[in-house]
Amino acid sequence: MKITENAALILVDLQKAIDHPSWGVRNNPAAEETGAALLRQWRSSKRPVIHIRHDSVEPQSTYRPGQPLHDFKPEFIPLPDEALIGKHTGSAFVGTGLHELLQSRGLKTLVVFGVITNNSVEATVRHAGCLEYQVLLVEDACFTFAKPDWRGNQRSADDVHAMSLANLHGEYCTVVRSSEVLEGLR
């Protein structure tokens, strides 16, 4: 798979807040390492990087601005020439200038990774697909947490992750592995 020059890397909510123990048991323990390697290679290819930061308005949120957990994880701190979009909802397209930024730069392909797979990642990818972007979702650079389903049955983080990917693949995006993206950058 060839990654075109008009592709943007979109990093979703990779903030220290996601490491708070209140989130519970997660999957993909190597997701940050995988994502950081992808980000390094992407930067060296000189393609655009866009960082999404969750600015929660919920008083108890670990993503609330004005506290240390709101900061980006060290390996994902934006460089001065990289765009930063703050959001208040799951989708990075709602109430932000993301769509306009992408349109103004002629960016039609989005390579997405981050957290939480079944929340902000899924909302952003679904929205991007509805706006007719070509979206590649890097599954091994995303992670989520165990949670009960609607019927109260506890689902593992791997199950939640896999179901979210299944909801998206085909209609809203193409789910890929980081190795495919890295190969496409060469």
C-alpha positions in Angstrom: 0.0 0.0 0.0 1.5 3.3 -1.1 0.9 6.3 1.2 0.3 9.4 -0.9 1.9 12.8 -0.4 -1.5 14.3 0.5 -1.9 12.1 3.5 -2.0 13.4 7.1 -1.2 11.5 10.3 -3.9 12.1 12.9 -3.0 11.3 16.5 -6.0 11.1 18.8 -5.9 12.0 22.5 -2.5 10.7 23.3 -2.3 12.5 26.6 -1.1 11.4 30.1 -4.8 11.3 31.2 -5.2 7.9 29.6 -2.7 6.3 32.1 -4.8 7.1 35.1 -5.7 3.8 36.9 -9.4 4.7 36.8 -9.6 3.6 33.2 -9.0 0.0 34.1 -7.5 -2.9 32.1 -6.3 -2.0 28.6 -5.1 -3.9 25.6 -2.2 -3.3 23.2 0.5 -2.6 25.8 3.0 -1.7 23.0 0.6 0.8 21.3 2.6 3.9 22.4 5.9 2.3 21.2 4.3 1.4 17.9 2.7 4.8 17.5 6.0 6.6 18.4 7.9 4.6 15.7 5.2 5.4 13.2 5.3 9.1 14.1 9.1 9.3 13.8 9.0 7.7 10.3 6.1 9.9 9.3 7.9 13.1 10.4 11.0 12.0 8.4 8.8 11.7 5.3 7.8 15.4 5.7 4.1 14.6 5.6 1.7 16.6 7.8 1.0 15.6 11.4 -2.1 16.7 13.2 -2.5 16.2 17.0 -5.9 16.0 18.5 -6.1 16.9 22.2 -9.2 16.2 24.3 -10.1 19.2 26.4 -12.9 17.8 28.6 -15.5 20.0 30.1 -16.4 17.3 32.6 -15.3 18.3 36.1 -14.0 14.8 37.1 -12.4 14.0 33.8 -8.7 13.1 33.7 -8.7 15.0 30.3 -9.7 18.3 31.9 -7.4 21.2 31.0 -5.3 22.8 33.7 -4.0 19.7 35.3 -0.8 17.7 34.6 -2.7 14.7 33.1 -4.0 16.9 30.3 -0.5 17.1 28.8 0.6 15.0 25.9 2.6 11.9 26.5 6.3 12.7 26.0 6.6 10.7 22.8 3.7 12.5 21.2 4.4 16.2 22.0 3.6 18.3 18.9 6.5 20.0 17.1 6.1 23.7 16.4 5.1 23.2 12.8 2.5 20.5 13.5 -1.2 21.3 13.8 -3.0 21.0 17.2 -6.8 20.7 17.4 -8.5 20.8 20.7 -11.9 19.1 21.0 -14.7 18.7 23.6 -16.5 15.7 22.2 -15.5 12.3 20.9 -15.2 13.3 17.2 -12.3 15.5 16.3 -14.5 17.1 13.6 -17.3 18.4 15.9 -16.8 22.0 17.0 -13.3 22.2 15.6 -11.6 23.5 12.5 -10.2 20.0 11.5 -12.3 19.6 8.3 -11.4 23.1 7.1 -7.7 22.6 7.9 -7.7 19.3 5.9 -9.6 20.9 3.0 -7.4 24.0 2.9 -4.3 21.8 2.6 -5.8 19.4 0.1 -5.4 16.4 2.5 -7.7 13.6 1.5 -6.1 10.6 3.1 -5.9 10.3 6.9 -3.8 7.8 8.8 -5.3 7.6 12.3 -4.2 6.2 15.7 -4.7 6.9 19.3 -7.1 6.3 22.2 -9.8 5.2 23.0 -10.5 2.8 20.1 -14.2 2.5 20.8 -14.6 6.2 21.8 -12.7 9.1 20.3 -10.9 7.0 17.7 -14.1 5.4 16.5 -16.1 8.7 16.5 -13.3 10.5 14.6 -12.9 7.7 12.0 -16.6 7.3 11.5 -17.0 11.1 11.0 -14.0 11.2 8.6 -15.5 8.3 6.6 -18.9 10.2 6.4 -17.0 13.2 5.1 -15.5 11.0 2.4 -11.9 11.0 3.5 -9.9 7.9 2.7 -9.0 6.7 6.3 -6.4 4.1 7.3 -6.9 3.1 11.0 -3.6 1.7 12.5 -5.0 -0.9 14.9 -1.8 -1.8 16.6 -1.2 1.8 17.6 -4.6 2.1 19.3 -5.9 0.7 22.5 -9.0 0.6 24.7 -10.2 -0.8 28.0 -12.3 -3.6 29.3 -16.0 -2.7 29.9 -19.4 -4.3 30.3 -21.6 -4.6 27.2 -25.2 -3.4 27.2 -26.4 -6.6 28.9 -23.9 -6.3 31.7 -21.5 -9.0 30.4 -17.9 -8.0 31.0 -15.9 -7.7 27.8 -12.1 -7.8 27.6 -10.2 -4.8 26.2 -9.2 -7.0 23.3 -12.9 -7.8 22.6 -13.9 -4.2 22.8 -11.0 -3.2 20.5 -11.9 -5.9 17.9 -15.6 -5.1 17.8 -14.8 -1.4 17.3 -12.5 -2.2 14.5 -15.1 -4.5 13.0 -17.7 -1.6 13.2 -15.4 0.6 11.2 -13.6 -1.5 8.6 -14.9 -1.4 5.1 -17.6 1.3 5.5 -15.7 4.0 7.2 -12.0 3.1 6.9 -9.5 0.4 6.2 -8.0 -1.2 9.3 -4.2 -1.7 8.8 -1.2 -2.6 10.9 1.6 -0.1 11.5 4.0 -2.3 9.4 1.8 -1.7 6.3 1.9 2.1 6.8 5.7 2.1 7.4 6.1 0.0 4.2 3.8 2.5 2.3 6.0 5.4 3.4 9.1 3.9 1.7 
